[in-house]
Amino acid sequence: MSDKKPPRSDRDPGDPGFWRRPLPNRVVWLIIALAAVVLAAGIVVSLSLGVRLF
């Protein structure tokens, strides 16, 4: 018996799939801004706790 699934017909054959599509520019900048906020918060918290970073 073969356990192969039939190909999905609800997707365009030229569609690269969700993980292969480029992200919109706004989403990329949102990720960068979120990472910057997390990094800044980590630095502020570590300095307030007296942790030497460098």
C-alpha positions as CSV (number, residue, x, y, z in Angstrom):
1,M,0.0,0.0,0.0
2,S,1.2,3.4,-0.8
3,D,0.6,6.2,1.8
4,K,1.2,9.0,-0.7
5,K,-1.2,11.8,-0.5
6,P,-2.8,13.1,-3.7
7,P,-1.5,16.4,-4.8
8,R,-3.4,19.4,-3.4
9,S,-5.5,20.9,-6.1
10,D,-6.5,24.1,-4.2
11,R,-3.1,25.7,-4.8
12,D,-1.8,27.2,-8.0
13,P,1.1,25.1,-9.3
14,G,3.2,28.3,-9.6
15,D,2.6,29.2,-6.0
16,P,5.8,28.6,-4.0
17,G,4.0,28.0,-0.8
18,F,3.7,29.9,2.4
19,W,7.3,29.4,3.7
20,R,8.8,30.4,0.3
21,R,6.9,33.6,-0.3
22,P,8.8,36.9,0.5
23,L,7.4,38.8,3.4
24,P,5.8,42.2,2.8
25,N,8.1,45.2,3.5
26,R,6.0,46.3,6.4
27,V,6.2,43.0,8.2
28,V,10.0,43.0,7.8
29,W,10.3,46.4,9.4
30,L,7.9,45.3,12.2
31,I,10.1,42.3,13.0
32,I,13.2,44.5,13.0
33,A,11.5,47.1,15.3
34,L,10.3,44.3,17.6
35,A,13.8,42.8,17.8
36,A,15.2,46.3,18.6
37,V,12.7,46.8,21.4
38,V,13.4,43.4,22.9
39,L,17.2,44.1,22.7
40,A,16.8,47.6,24.3
41,A,14.6,46.2,27.0
42,G,17.2,43.5,27.7
43,I,20.0,46.0,28.0
44,V,18.0,48.2,30.3
45,V,17.0,45.4,32.6
46,S,20.5,43.9,32.7
47,L,22.0,47.3,33.5
48,S,19.4,48.0,36.2
49,L,20.2,44.6,37.8
50,G,23.9,45.5,37.7
51,V,24.9,42.9,35.1
52,R,28.1,43.8,33.3
53,L,27.5,43.2,29.6
54,F,31.0,44.2,28.2
